[in-house]
Amino acid sequence: MINTIGNTAVNTAITKQVEDEAKMFARTWEKAYGLDLIDNELVDADGNGISTYESVFKELASDTSSDVTLFVIEGNDYIRQFTTIAGKQGTNLGTSHAAYGDMKAGKVYTGEALIGTTNYLTCYAPITHNGNVVAYSFVGVDLDTARGVITT
């Protein structure tokens, strides 16, 4: 019983953490860089392609202990433009992913997701420009590691 209660408390705390960090990450991209989607390319307020922002991403990512990703929209899917998850940069989310429906609807998604072999508690938050979703931020915490830290 204690383990179940402990896991529930851990999940609640982690959920708040990933939601707050994903929304902060999205707001930072929106306000500081004015991201927009022009001709299917994510660009900053000056029209520079987002690919020039890898160092900015790494700096923002260093402000969190979570894994983070910047997803760009490509056709009907989302591509990991930048990510701290090893081996996943440039890969797609996939239309069968649990977050996909909420993302297509422009909503925040929070829930568990298996990425590679790691079980994460995640939050995907939209990055908008003039009310339109132009990209998504992702923040995820490795649940097994987090639970292990709390229970040891």
C-alpha positions in Angstrom: 0.0 0.0 0.0 2.8 2.4 0.8 4.4 1.9 -2.6 1.1 2.7 -4.4 0.6 5.8 -2.3 4.3 6.7 -2.9 4.0 6.3 -6.6 0.8 8.3 -6.7 2.5 11.2 -4.9 5.6 10.9 -7.1 3.4 11.0 -10.2 1.5 14.0 -9.0 4.7 15.9 -8.2 6.3 14.9 -11.5 3.2 15.8 -13.5 3.3 19.3 -12.1 7.0 19.6 -12.8 6.7 18.5 -16.5 3.7 20.6 -17.2 5.3 23.7 -15.7 8.6 23.1 -17.5 7.0 22.3 -20.9 4.8 25.4 -20.8 7.8 27.6 -19.7 9.9 26.1 -22.5 7.1 26.9 -25.0 6.6 30.4 -23.8 10.4 31.0 -24.0 10.4 30.0 -27.7 7.3 32.1 -28.3 8.3 35.3 -26.6 12.1 35.4 -27.0 12.4 34.1 -30.6 8.9 34.8 -32.2 8.8 31.4 -33.9 6.6 31.1 -36.9 5.8 28.5 -39.6 6.4 29.9 -43.0 6.2 27.7 -46.1 6.4 24.6 -43.8 9.6 25.8 -42.2 9.9 26.9 -38.6 11.7 30.3 -38.5 12.4 33.1 -36.0 11.1 36.6 -36.1 13.8 37.6 -38.6 13.1 34.7 -40.9 16.1 32.6 -39.9 15.6 28.8 -39.9 15.3 27.2 -36.5 18.2 24.8 -37.4 20.5 27.7 -36.4 19.2 27.5 -32.8 20.8 24.3 -31.6 23.1 26.1 -29.1 20.0 28.1 -27.8 18.1 24.8 -27.3 21.1 23.3 -25.4 21.2 26.3 -23.1 17.5 26.2 -22.4 17.7 22.4 -21.9 20.5 22.9 -19.3 18.0 24.8 -17.1 16.1 21.6 -16.4 16.9 18.2 -15.1 14.3 16.7 -17.4 14.6 15.5 -21.0 13.4 18.1 -23.5 12.5 18.2 -27.2 11.5 20.8 -29.7 9.2 19.3 -32.2 8.6 20.8 -35.6 5.5 20.1 -37.8 6.2 18.1 -40.9 3.2 17.1 -42.9 0.9 15.2 -40.6 3.5 14.4 -38.1 6.0 16.0 -35.7 9.8 15.7 -36.0 12.3 16.0 -33.1 14.3 19.0 -34.3 16.3 19.1 -31.1 16.2 16.7 -28.2 18.2 15.6 -25.2 17.0 12.0 -25.7 19.9 10.0 -27.1 19.4 8.7 -30.6 16.1 10.4 -31.2 17.0 13.7 -32.9 15.4 13.8 -36.4 12.9 11.1 -35.6 9.2 11.5 -35.8 6.5 11.3 -33.1 4.3 9.0 -35.1 0.6 9.2 -35.6 -0.1 6.3 -33.2 1.5 8.1 -30.3 -0.8 8.8 -27.4 0.0 12.6 -27.6 -0.7 12.8 -31.3 -4.5 13.5 -31.2 -4.1 16.3 -28.6 -1.2 17.8 -30.5 -3.2 17.9 -33.8 -6.0 19.6 -31.9 -3.5 22.2 -30.5 -3.9 21.0 -26.9 -1.5 20.3 -24.1 -0.9 16.5 -23.6 0.3 15.1 -20.3 0.7 11.4 -19.7 3.1 8.5 -19.8 5.0 7.6 -22.9 7.5 4.9 -23.8 10.3 6.5 -25.8 12.8 3.9 -26.9 13.1 1.7 -23.8 12.4 4.5 -21.2 9.1 5.1 -19.6 8.5 8.8 -19.2 5.9 11.0 -17.6 5.6 13.7 -20.3 4.0 17.0 -21.2 3.7 18.2 -24.8 2.9 22.0 -25.0 2.1 23.9 -28.1 4.3 26.8 -29.3 2.1 29.4 -31.0 2.4 32.4 -33.2 -0.7 34.7 -33.6 -2.9 31.9 -32.2 -1.6 29.2 -34.5 0.4 26.2 -33.4 3.8 26.3 -35.1 5.7 23.7 -33.0 5.6 21.7 -29.8 7.8 21.6 -26.7 8.2 18.3 -24.8 9.4 17.7 -21.3 9.7 14.2 -19.9 11.0 12.7 -16.7 12.2 9.1 -16.6 9.6 7.5 -14.2 11.7 4.6 -13.1 14.6 6.8 -12.2 12.3 9.3 -10.4 10.5 6.6 -8.4 13.8 5.0 -7.5 15.2 8.3 -6.2 12.1 8.9 -4.1 11.9 5.4 -2.7 15.5 4.9 -1.8 
